[in-house]
Amino acid sequence: MSSPLDFSEFIDPNASTGTGSNSGELNSGNRVGANQGASWGEVPASSAEKSPWAVQESTTGTDAFEVGGTATPSGTSITPASPPAVFLYSSLLSAGLGAVLAWILGSSAMTLLGWVFAGPIAIGLIGYYHKVDTLRRATDLYAEPGYLKILYVTTIAVCLVAVVIAAVFVGLWWGRA
């Protein structure tokens, strides 16, 4: 294992040792920092290709800051996480189905089935939507579509109306029974 303080690969082997303006000084000879024909702040021409600070051309094409480069080494694009809108659509469908069942079957015990669809199932799907959405928001990249707020408010409103309709019909059925 080489020493972390060994900078011999950056020394110009053709530089003169012990002569010139630095002879007799601490940085004279073939050491790092010796005046090897370059002015202050410049890298000697022979060691420019070895210097980690020298401008070097990228040959891999995977540099994220390079023009036309990609952020991933494999060249694949990054896909943002999106909200699980399928659960909102499912909740909307369940609430609508519950209201229709309660309305059509308003005079039987099946009205309870409509209330179950409009209430616990639809609201449970909204709760599951929030659980999955929170996990997806914790990812590196999250993109929420613009229509989602309208869909969410509509789903909540339909659930509320469907639960009220189903509860009224359950109450009417229970009062007659």
C-alpha positions in Angstrom: 0.0 0.0 0.0 1.4 3.4 -0.9 1.6 6.3 1.4 -1.2 8.9 1.2 1.5 11.6 1.4 3.4 10.3 -1.7 3.0 12.8 -4.5 5.8 11.6 -6.6 3.5 10.9 -9.6 3.0 14.7 -9.9 6.8 15.5 -10.1 8.3 16.3 -13.5 11.3 13.9 -13.9 12.9 16.2 -16.4 13.2 19.1 -13.9 16.6 20.1 -12.8 17.4 19.3 -9.2 19.3 21.8 -6.9 19.7 24.5 -9.5 17.9 27.7 -10.3 16.3 30.2 -7.9 15.2 27.6 -5.4 18.6 25.8 -4.8 19.3 25.5 -1.2 15.6 26.3 -0.1 13.2 23.9 1.5 11.3 23.3 -1.7 14.3 22.8 -4.0 15.0 19.6 -5.9 12.6 17.1 -7.1 9.9 17.8 -4.4 6.3 18.8 -4.7 6.1 22.6 -4.7 9.5 23.1 -6.3 9.7 25.7 -9.0 9.7 23.5 -12.1 9.4 26.2 -14.7 5.8 27.1 -13.9 4.7 30.3 -12.4 2.6 30.5 -9.2 -0.8 28.8 -9.6 0.1 27.0 -12.9 0.5 23.3 -13.3 3.7 22.3 -15.1 2.9 21.2 -18.6 4.3 17.7 -18.2 2.1 16.9 -15.2 -1.1 18.5 -16.4 -2.5 15.2 -17.6 -1.9 13.7 -14.2 -3.2 16.5 -12.0 -6.6 15.9 -10.5 -7.4 19.7 -10.8 -6.5 19.9 -14.5 -9.3 20.2 -17.0 -9.9 16.7 -18.4 -12.3 15.4 -21.0 -15.0 13.1 -19.8 -14.9 9.8 -21.7 -17.7 8.0 -19.9 -20.7 10.2 -20.8 -22.3 9.6 -17.4 -21.5 12.8 -15.7 -24.7 14.4 -14.3 -23.5 17.9 -14.9 -22.3 17.3 -18.4 -24.3 18.7 -21.3 -26.5 15.8 -22.5 -25.4 13.7 -19.6 -27.7 11.6 -17.4 -28.1 11.4 -13.7 -27.8 7.7 -13.5 -24.7 5.7 -14.6 -26.7 3.2 -16.6 -28.3 6.0 -18.7 -31.9 5.2 -17.6 -34.2 8.0 -16.7 -35.6 8.6 -13.2 -39.3 8.1 -12.8 -41.1 10.2 -10.2 -43.5 8.6 -7.7 -47.1 9.6 -8.2 -50.1 9.5 -5.8 -52.2 6.3 -5.9 -55.2 7.8 -7.6 -56.6 4.3 -8.2 -57.7 4.2 -4.5 -59.6 7.5 -4.9 -61.3 6.2 -8.0 -62.2 3.0 -6.1 -63.5 4.9 -3.2 -65.6 7.1 -5.5 -67.0 3.9 -7.2 -67.7 2.3 -3.9 -69.6 5.3 -2.5 -71.6 5.6 -5.7 -72.5 1.9 -5.7 -73.5 2.2 -2.0 -75.8 5.1 -2.7 -77.4 3.4 -5.7 -77.9 0.1 -3.7 -79.5 2.0 -0.8 -81.8 3.9 -3.2 -82.9 0.9 -5.2 -83.1 -1.6 -2.4 -84.5 1.0 0.1 -87.1 -1.3 1.6 -85.0 -4.3 2.4 -82.2 -5.5 4.6 -79.9 -5.1 1.6 -79.9 -1.3 2.3 -77.3 -2.1 4.9 -75.1 -3.4 2.1 -75.4 0.0 0.5 -74.4 1.7 3.7 -71.4 -0.6 4.1 -70.2 0.3 0.6 -70.8 4.0 1.0 -69.4 4.2 4.5 -66.7 1.8 5.8 -65.4 0.5 2.5 -65.3 3.9 0.7 -63.7 5.7 3.7 -61.3 2.8 4.3 -60.1 3.2 0.7 -59.5 6.9 1.3 -57.5 6.0 4.4 -55.4 3.5 2.4 -54.9 6.1 -0.2 -53.4 8.4 2.5 -51.1 5.6 3.7 -49.7 4.8 0.3 -49.5 8.5 -0.7 -47.5 9.3 2.4 -45.0 6.5 1.6 -44.6 7.7 -1.9 -44.1 11.3 -0.8 -41.1 10.1 1.2 -39.3 9.0 -2.0 -36.7 11.0 -3.7 -38.9 12.4 -6.4 -42.7 12.9 -6.1 -45.0 14.5 -8.7 -48.6 15.2 -8.0 -50.9 15.8 -11.0 -53.1 18.9 -11.0 -56.4 17.0 -11.2 -55.8 15.2 -7.9 -57.1 17.9 -5.6 -60.4 18.0 -7.5 -60.7 14.2 -7.5 -60.0 14.1 -3.7 -62.6 16.8 -2.8 -65.1 15.1 -5.2 -64.5 11.7 -3.6 -65.0 13.1 -0.1 -68.2 14.9 -1.1 -69.7 11.8 -2.8 -68.8 9.6 0.2 -70.5 12.1 2.5 -73.7 12.3 0.4 -73.7 8.5 -0.2 -73.4 7.8 3.6 -76.3 10.2 4.3 -78.5 8.7 1.6 -77.7 5.2 2.8 -78.3 6.1 6.5 -81.7 7.7 5.7 -82.8 4.6 3.8 -81.5 2.3 6.5 -83.4 4.4 9.1 -86.6 4.2 7.0 -86.3 0.5 6.6 -85.6 0.0 10.3 -88.6 2.1 11.2 -90.9 0.0 9.1 -89.6 -3.3 10.3 
